[in-house]
Amino acid sequence: MPKIIAQDFDATFYMKHFIKDLTIASEESQQRNFKLEIMEAIRQECQQVQAMGYGDQGTQALYHYYQA
């Protein structure tokens, strides 16, 4: 939270890598017939953040999604 307040979006964990991990988890859960609806919603939001041009920022870039 302090990074968001300071408007510091430098990556500590890149959004694009978070999306990659969420995608792997999503694919694995589908293969096992698990429904992880909240995780899927978060993955879609993160993909929208990446489409907005924030994929090389930290995961705190989700802030931009909620600001839009």
Summary of the structure (lengths in Angstrom):
residues: 68
radius of gyration: 12.8
end to end distance: 18.3
largest distance: 41.2
contacts: 171
relative contact order: 0.24
helix: 71%
strand: 3%
